[in-house]
Amino acid sequence: MSDRYWDAMDSPFGRMVAQVNGQGGLLSMSFFDHAEATAVAAGARHDAPRLAAVMAQLREYLAGTRQQFTLPLAPSGTPFQHAVWAALVQIPYGETISYGELAQALGQPGAARAVGRANATNPIGLIVPCHRVIGGDGSLTGYAGGLPRKQALLAFERQHKPQPGSNLALFD
């Protein structure tokens, strides 16, 4: 019996497929078309109720009302990859950072290429926002979902990013 479960939903950015383990930890989130969604889920069982929280948070993100995800993450990877992925979730919504800046933030200023490789192997796209990492010259570089999708995600976030002062308390 499989300890992996999946569900999928369509979005303006393409079909999204998520997988969780038996404890509800998010293993992966990828963009795929309908044919690929079936292939990626091979070995996992479809279980929409088990992934309800994941899909709800993705819908909130797509509505422009969620800027940060609060899901338990359980990706497989090396300690270095985990450090890079943990740093990715710290990149603010609607903002970008270069591979070099990310390497420096990790205390490894000469590791921009290694950071790039770890970024490329991120199994939890969008939720662990590898699309927010750009080239040192500001150019869009490398994205498993394709550069047009990366550009669209960044534009979407910039459009929905709260403006300073937009969340002022009504009563102090």
Number of C-alpha atoms within 10 A of each C-alpha: 6 9 12 21 24 27 23 23 15 14 12 10 15 15 16 22 23 24 27 25 20 12 11 19 17 24 19 21 22 22 23 19 13 15 8 13 20 16 11 15 18 13 14 19 15 17 15 14 12 18 21 12 14 24 19 11 19 19 16 14 19 18 10 15 13 16 17 17 15 10 13 13 16 17 18 13 14 10 9 13 20 17 14 24 23 14 17 21 17 11 18 14 18 17 13 18 18 21 24 22 20 22 20 15 12 16 10 14 14 11 17 19 12 17 27 22 15 20 25 16 17 24 23 20 21 20 24 24 23 29 29 25 27 22 17 14 7 11 10 17 17 18 20 17 15 12 14 11 17 23 15 14 20 17 13 15 18 14 12 18 17 15 9 7 7 7 8 8 7 5 4 4
